[in-house]
Amino acid sequence: MRIIAGKLKGRKLVAFNANHIRPTTDRVKETIFNKLQAVIEDARVLDLFSGTGNLAIESYSRGASYVEAVEQNPKSIKIIKENLSHLRITGPIEIKCADVLKYLKLYDSEPFDIILIDPPFTKSISHSVLEHLEGSKVLKEGSLIVIESAKAERVDNKYSGLKLLDQKHFGDKKVTFYESE
């Protein structure tokens, strides 16, 4: 895995051995960030189910002013920290060790401009995560939400407070873009 654009372009992330992680491929990552390129600069970004920190670090590399990486798995948190150390990133990426659904319910701080969601495919919880966004203080009007999910997994065109912008398919996965209304 590598950073595909920005100040860390071309830098590689650390190799890891963790079968619970399915990192976002460069092709999918490029599609996501091409859609976000006009708004990523100086944005507050939330990376839910951060895994290796791949999307959080890409956001930082492309100019996000602050990135919060939420991950519950201790192995993943260790990998994120190794990646930050390897790339000599001391800020503005903050790691939160938390269950994502509880985090969304309890969050009580400044909302985010961009929310990246990449839940484990083995759990089929994309629909539930999108439902939990309703009423969460992570959102504000105009927040952009990007969720990766299995192609067959339930992801609706409309959720309360979210408007579908686009959906792209990549083999067995899809990436869906929403905007908070």
N, C-alpha and C positions, 0 to 999 in steps of 0.2 A: 504494500500500500504506500501511496505517496501523496504529497500535497500537490494539487494540480494547478493552482494559480495563487497570485498574491506574493507577499514578501517572503514566504517560505516555499515558493514554487520549486518543484523537483525534489524537495527533501523527503526522505523516506521515514516512515514510521517504524517503530521497533517490531521485529518478528515476535510472534507469540504462539503459544500452544494452548488453545482453549477452545474446546469443541462446542461451547455454549454461545459462541460469537459467530455471526455471519456478517462481516463488514460490508459496507456499501461499496459497490464496484466503482471504478473510475468513471465508467460510462454513465451510470446512474447519478453519481455525484456531480458530474459535469452538467447534466440536464438540470438537476436541482439548482445549482448555483448560477447557471445561465439565466434561469427564471428570476433569481434573486439579485442579480448583479447590480441593478439600479437602486436597490435599497439596503444592501449589506453594509456599505460604508457607514461607520458610526452607529450601527444598529445594536440594540440589546437583543441577544440571541439566547434562546433556551433550547438545549439539546437533551431530549428525554430518551431514556434507554441508551445512554451514551456509548456503551460497549468499549471500544478502543480509544474513543475520543476523536475519531476520524473526522466527523462532521463539525465538532466543536473547534478543532484545530484548523480545519479548512475555513471556517467562519472567521476565526482570528486572523488567519493569513490574508484574508480578503478585506480586512479593515473593520471588523465588528469592534465596537467600543467596549463591550462586555459580553462574556459568554458564561452561562451557567450550565454545567454538565451534570445531569442527574442520572445516577446509576446505583443499583442496589447490590450487585454481585461483587464480592470482595476481590475476585480474580480480575474482573474488569477494571475496578478502581485502581488496582496495582498496575495494570497495563496503561491506563490513562496517565497515571503519575510517571511511569517510565517514559512515555511519549513526551510529556511536557518537559521532563528532565533532559531527555535526549535532544530535543529541539531547543533547549535553553529558554523555555517560555516560563516567565515568572508571573505573568498577569497579562491580560485581565480575564483569565479563565479560572472559574471557581468550581470545584467539584463538590457536589452534594450527595452524600450517601443516604438514599431514601427510596422507598417504594413510590413509584411514579403516581399512582392513583391517590395515595395519601398526601403526597407533595402537592398535587393539583388542588386538593380539598383545603389544605392548611396554608397554602401560600398567601402571604399578606405583605407584599412589598411592591416595588415599581413593576408595572407590566412590561412585557417584551414586545419587540417589533416583529421578531421572527421566532417561530417555534418549530423545531425539527423533531420528528417522532419516528423512531425506528424500533418498534417493539419486537421481541423475539417471535419468529414465525411459529415456533412450536406451541405458543400459548394462544394464538388467535384472539388477541384482545384489542385490536385496532378500533373496532366499533365502540367498545367500552371506554377506551381512552378518549376518543372523540366526544362521547357523551359526557365524560367527566370534565371536559373543557368548559361546558356550560356553567356559568356562574363562577368559574375560577378567576382569581385576580391576576393570573398570568396574562390574560387577554386584555386588549383595549380595542377600540374601534380602529380598524385598518391593520390589525396584526395579521401577518401571513403565517399560515400553518401548512407544513409539508409532512405527509405521513407516507412511509413505505410499508407495504403489506404484501402478503401472498395474493396472487391473482384471484384465487377463489375465495379469499376472506371477505367477510362483510364490511364494506365501507360505503355508506349511503351518500347520495348526491347532496343531501341537505341535512344539517343538524341545526338545532336551535342556536341562532346567533352566528352561524357560519354559512358562507356562500361558496359554492363550488366554483373554482376558477378554471381548473384543467386536470386532466388525468393522463398519464403516460404508462404504457405497458412495456415491460422488459422481461421476456421469457416467462418465468413463473412468478414474477412480482409486478406490482404496480406502484406508482407514485402519484399521490393525489394532493392537489393544491387547493387550499381554502383561504378565504379572507374573513376576518371577524367583522360583523356588521354592528 
